[in-house]
């Protein structure tokens, strides 16, 4: 007789990102994403942007942490290069996060957050649609 496992038991998740394929972002053309994991309402992703990428304006309904691994991006007027970290508190408005050179960054954010009305309006104008299936609610 097999023992029942406790579904509430905390667990570990390990991902070798080297072998994960890049998937196209559900929100922004020219952005590739590797979903690294979900736990306790938080998501972690690698994000790769082609040069010239601009994200729609959106409000952070939970904290967001990014760490630049390659290239440069501009967030809230601050140029972020290799080794830079950006922390956005809940309630901050991210107006057109962009990368002129292209970049790769690690992001951790609240999985259950909802896109603010600014992002929905901007995304609709740009022809972007809501993600479907397992990507619903993801940053990219």
C-alpha positions in Angstrom: 0.0 0.0 0.0 1.5 3.3 -1.1 1.6 6.2 1.4 -0.5 9.2 0.6 1.6 12.3 0.1 0.6 15.6 1.8 -0.4 18.0 -1.0 0.5 21.0 1.2 4.1 19.7 1.8 6.5 22.4 0.5 8.6 21.3 -2.4 11.6 22.3 -4.5 11.6 23.0 -8.2 14.8 23.0 -10.3 15.0 24.1 -13.9 18.0 23.9 -16.3 17.3 26.9 -18.4 20.0 25.9 -20.8 17.6 23.3 -22.3 14.4 25.3 -22.2 13.3 26.7 -25.5 12.5 30.4 -25.8 8.8 31.0 -26.4 7.3 34.2 -27.9 5.9 36.7 -25.4 2.1 36.8 -25.2 2.3 40.6 -24.9 5.2 42.1 -26.8 6.5 41.2 -30.3 10.3 40.8 -30.3 10.4 39.3 -26.8 11.4 35.7 -25.9 10.7 34.1 -22.5 11.8 31.1 -20.6 9.5 30.2 -17.7 11.7 29.2 -14.9 9.2 28.5 -12.1 6.2 29.4 -10.0 5.9 29.2 -6.2 3.8 30.9 -3.6 2.3 33.4 -6.0 5.6 34.4 -7.5 7.0 33.7 -11.0 10.5 33.8 -12.3 11.4 34.2 -16.0 14.4 34.9 -18.3 13.4 37.6 -20.8 15.2 38.3 -24.0 14.4 41.5 -26.0 15.4 42.3 -29.5 16.8 45.9 -30.1 14.0 48.5 -30.2 11.5 46.6 -28.0 9.1 48.7 -26.0 6.7 47.2 -23.5 3.2 48.7 -23.0 2.7 51.0 -20.0 1.5 48.9 -17.1 1.0 49.3 -13.3 2.8 46.9 -10.9 0.1 45.4 -8.6 2.8 43.5 -6.8 6.6 44.0 -6.4 8.8 43.3 -9.5 12.5 42.5 -9.4 14.7 42.5 -12.5 18.4 41.7 -12.9 20.2 42.6 -16.2 22.3 39.8 -17.6 23.1 41.2 -21.1 22.6 44.4 -23.0 20.8 47.5 -21.7 17.2 48.5 -20.9 15.6 51.7 -19.7 13.1 51.6 -16.9 11.5 54.8 -15.5 14.3 56.9 -17.0 17.1 54.8 -15.5 19.5 53.0 -17.9 20.1 49.5 -16.7 23.2 47.7 -17.9 25.0 44.4 -17.1 24.8 43.7 -13.4 22.2 46.4 -12.7 19.1 45.4 -10.7 15.7 47.2 -10.7 13.1 46.9 -8.0 9.6 48.3 -8.6 7.3 48.4 -5.6 3.6 47.6 -5.8 1.6 50.5 -7.3 4.4 51.9 -9.5 3.6 52.7 -13.1 6.1 51.3 -15.7 5.9 53.6 -18.7 7.3 52.0 -21.8 10.1 49.9 -20.4 12.4 49.6 -23.5 15.7 48.3 -24.8 17.4 50.1 -27.6 20.3 47.6 -27.8 18.5 44.4 -26.9 18.9 42.7 -23.6 18.4 39.6 -21.4 17.2 39.9 -17.9 15.9 37.8 -15.0 12.5 38.9 -13.6 10.6 37.8 -10.5 7.1 39.1 -10.0 3.7 38.4 -8.5 2.0 35.7 -10.6 -1.6 36.5 -9.5 -1.4 40.2 -10.5 -3.8 41.6 -13.0 -2.8 43.9 -15.8 -3.7 47.5 -15.1 -6.1 49.4 -17.4 -3.1 51.3 -18.8 -1.5 48.1 -20.1 -4.8 46.8 -21.5 -5.5 50.0 -23.4 -1.9 50.3 -24.7 -1.8 46.6 -25.7 -5.1 46.8 -27.5 -4.0 49.8 -29.5 -0.8 48.0 -30.4 -2.8 44.9 -31.5 -1.8 42.7 -28.6 -4.3 40.3 -27.1 -4.7 38.6 -23.8 -2.6 35.4 -23.4 -4.3 32.0 -23.5 -3.8 28.8 -21.6 -0.9 28.3 -19.3 0.6 31.7 -20.0 -2.4 33.7 -18.6 -1.2 36.1 -15.9 2.5 35.8 -16.9 4.5 39.0 -17.3 5.6 38.1 -20.8 
